Amino acid sequence: MVTNLPVGLGSYIQWDLKLDARLARALMSIQAILGVEIGLGFAAAERFGSQVQDEIFYEETNHQFYRKTNRAGGIEGGMSNGEPIVLRAAMKPISTIAQPLKSVDLVSKKEVKAIKERADVCAVPAASIIGEAVVALEIAAAFR
C-alpha cells in the first residue's frame, strides 16, 4: 500500500506513463510473480459496475471531497486519485516439492524422477522486499 500521494500522478493519455501500467509492469518483472491486481483487482470482474465504482462525497464542515470506499485501489484512468494505492501480487509456489515429479532424461530420452532439492525457501520474503523497492522506484519516477 502506498499512502499520502497527490492526485494526478501518472497519465490518462500516454500508455507508457499510466501509473497502474507502470506499477503492474514493475511488479510483474519480479521473478515468480504471476499476477498483479490493483484495488478490487480480479474480483471487480465478478461485480456490477455500481459495486465497483467509488462514490465521491463532499464534507461541508471541512470543505473536502472524500470517498467512503477505495475499490479502485487509488488509481483511476491511469492516475492517482489521492486515495491509498492498494497493490497485490501473486507469486507462484516454490518450485521444489516433497514428491518428485516425472521428467525426461535429455540424453536417454527416458522417463526419470526430478531431483528433490529444497534450495529456494526464502523466495517469498525476498520478493516482498523487491516489490516494495520497485513500487517505490515507479512512484518516484512518476513525480518527474
Residue, then its C-alpha position, 0 to 999 in steps of 0.5 A: m500500500v502506498t499512502n499520502l500521494p497527490v492526485g494526478l500522478g501518472s497519465y490518462i493519455q500516454w500508455d507508457l506513463k499510466l501509473d497502474a501500467r507502470l506499477a503492474r509492469a514493475l511488479m510483474s518483472i519480479q521473478a515468480i510473480l504471476g499476477v498483479e491486481i490493483g484495488l478490487g483487482f480480479a474480483a471487480a470482474e465478478r461485480f456490477g459496475s455500481q459495486v465497483q465504482d467509488e462514490i465521491f462525497y463532499e464534507e461541508t464542515n471541512h470543505q473536502f471531497y472524500r470517498k467512503t470506499n477505495r475499490a479502485g485501489g487509488i488509481e483511476g484512468g491511469m492516475s492517482n486519485g489521492e486515495p491509498i494505492v492498494l497493490r497485490a501480487a501473486m507469486k507462484p509456489i516454490s518450485t521444489i516439492a516433497q514428491p518428485l515429479k516425472s521428467v525426461d532424461l535429455v540424453s536417454k530420452k527416458e522417463v526419470k524422477a526430478i531431483k528433490e532439492r529444497a534450495d529456494v525457501c526464502a523466495v517469498p520474503a525476498a520478493s516482498i522486499i523487491g516489490e516494495a523497492v520497485v513500487a517505490l522506484e515507479i512512484a518516484a519516477a512518476f513525480r518527474 
